[in-house]
Amino acid sequence: MSNSDDIHQELIQWGLWARTENNPGIGYPKMTSYRRLAGAPLDWEYNPNEIKQPITITDDRATQIDKVISSLDLDLKTAVYLHYHEDYNVSKIGEAMRISRHQASALITTGKRVISHLCD
């Protein structure tokens, strides 16, 4: 597995961890802010029973990734957050951020590269 695949899997795990932890200290605005940005219904509630994948990331590693993500510039942070925490695809991220799919994909790729570098 390449380093890109490794960080991708870790970010998936981070997203699951962050959704289930519901930790107010993870450095992000309330989910309502992102749902408003993306035009999602504001009455949607996250249901941890919807998780179909086991969470295998340690709290220490998830916290490390979380700190790195919260240090990213706003565009990178938003794209990574929407993709891995909210499970948005690049089209939906593009709509939410008012950018093209290509730009959304580039932000996610750059975000993964930066996160991988800073988490080593």
Order of alpha helices (4+ residues) and beta strands (2+ residues): alpha-alpha-alpha-alpha-alpha-alpha
